[in-house]
Amino acid sequence: MKTNSVRSRERSNKLFDSAKKVIPGGVNSPVRAFKSVGGTPIFIDKAKGAYIYDADGNRYVDYIASWGPMIIGHAHDAVLADLTATAQKGTSFGIPTEMETKIASLVTEMAPNVDQIRFVNSGTEACMSAVRLARGFTGREKLIKFSGCYHGHADPFLIEAGSGAVTFGTPNSPGVTKGTAKDTLLARYNNLDNVEQIFKANSDEIAAVIIEPVAGNMGCIPPAKGFLEGLRNLCNDYGALLIFDEVMTGFRLALGGAQECLGINADIVTYGKVIGGGLPVGAFGARKEIMSCLAPEGPVYQAGTLSGNPLAMTSGFSTLSILKGDSDIYSRLNGKTEYLAKNMAAELNEKGVPYRINQLGSMLSLHFCDEDVVDFETAALGNNQLFKSYFHFMLEHGIYLPPSAFESYFLNDALSYNDLDDTSHVFREFLKSI
Ligand SMILES: *Cc1c(COP(=O)(O)O)cnc(C)c1O
């Protein structure tokens, strides 16, 4: 086997033990703790290109790319040079800098229906602020969201389906109030009739529909034909705003994100992940009429001490400029992802294991199940036992996959066809082992 087998993970294990003493669960974001696959997380020392290296010196081919941001590969030389130069001039002022206008102009050029954009520090903040803005703009309070879509950890999004026919959400985390939950109405992804029912039952109360235009937090689930068009029409008919959460898809599926890739415009778009190129950045944008409701121009309040931070803006600007300057990058990423999907499918067919592979652009997910994966319910049908063995086998052989069956893979441009072949080779060995 070409790919190195992982030797010891002794140091990672020790680091995790120390971390657990002073950080809840040893991690600063739950999915990192490997809870759904079991075992001990690896601790990272460094990364370059398509590879991450753990604290014991083991190398892994990285298929999560920091959950998306590192689309041009880790520690890209040009981005590092820009960051170093910026850092030397000071790292935060709380006073405007020219770079904020430069990145805002670049993004508004890439997404033609976005006239103005406000920068924040995370995808969560972007989505939370977008919803407040939609409520302020429409003067309405209710929000439709889809089961299985993730929009960060703000209260209105931590809601799960209730048992009623037209679903009223119930909090799925202690600490979220019933009052908040009653304003979030839950719908099923790829089910337009369900959304229409909810609109009918709450006709002039719905401020916005928020959706991942290509879902990436229940595996990768592309929208069914006509689904987003239908949502666009319903929002127009009922006077609600359509919010595309492009935290994952923005600058990943195309420069103009899912909007460009699928040819549908939202009213408000949220960004995160790639927009910061590996530093903490989120953003939300819309046409001028909507954005001018924001403070200090309008009454909807939103602020941030580190928003538009010079290092973060530089990393984002540098990354987006590289994407823009490379007209082949999206077809290259797409080609690599299709190649990997095709090879994995061939191995699975040969072995006769039931599966579905969903793929769009550089997002991909493998589900060990026998039914099309189109929403949260079907995503949950996968064989989790098999997923766990798959995850750990790949990890042991130097392939880092998302540690949950509900997460998408994010391919990066630094991956070579050799890396992809090594991955298929390890995958074949895994299938032999079961
Ligand atoms: C990651 C993600 C978020 C949250 O972004 P954070 O930066 O983690 O707060 C929101 N929406 C989607 C679609 C995401 O994938």
The ligand as an SDF file (V2000), in Angstrom:
LIG
                    3D

 15 15  0  0  0  0  0  0  0  0999 V2000
  -20.4470   25.8540    9.1510 C   0  0  0  0  0  0  0  0  0  0  0  0
  -21.7960   26.3590    8.8280 C   0  0  0  0  0  0  0  0  0  0  0  0
  -22.4010   27.3960    9.5640 C   0  0  0  0  0  0  0  0  0  0  0  0
  -21.7930   27.9400   10.8210 C   0  0  0  0  0  0  0  0  0  0  0  0
  -20.5910   28.5830   10.5860 O   0  0  0  0  0  0  0  0  0  0  0  0
  -19.5700   28.7760   11.8380 P   0  0  0  0  0  0  0  0  0  0  0  0
  -18.4610   29.5780   11.2430 O   0  0  0  0  0  0  0  0  0  0  0  0
  -19.1840   27.4090   12.2620 O   0  0  0  0  0  0  0  0  0  0  0  0
  -20.2960   29.5150   12.8920 O   0  0  0  0  0  0  0  0  0  0  0  0
  -23.5860   27.8970    9.1010 C   0  0  0  0  0  0  0  0  0  0  0  0
  -24.1780   27.4060    8.0070 N   0  0  0  0  0  0  0  0  0  0  0  0
  -23.6430   26.4040    7.2830 C   0  0  0  0  0  0  0  0  0  0  0  0
  -24.3340   25.9380    6.0500 C   0  0  0  0  0  0  0  0  0  0  0  0
  -22.4520   25.8450    7.6800 C   0  0  0  0  0  0  0  0  0  0  0  0
  -21.9440   24.8230    6.9960 O   0  0  0  0  0  0  0  0  0  0  0  0
  1  2  1  0
  2  3  1  0
  2 14  2  0
  3  4  1  0
  3 10  2  0
  4  5  1  0
  5  6  1  0
  6  7  2  0
  6  8  1  0
  6  9  1  0
 10 11  1  0
 11 12  2  0
 12 13  1  0
 12 14  1  0
 14 15  1  0
M  END
$$$$
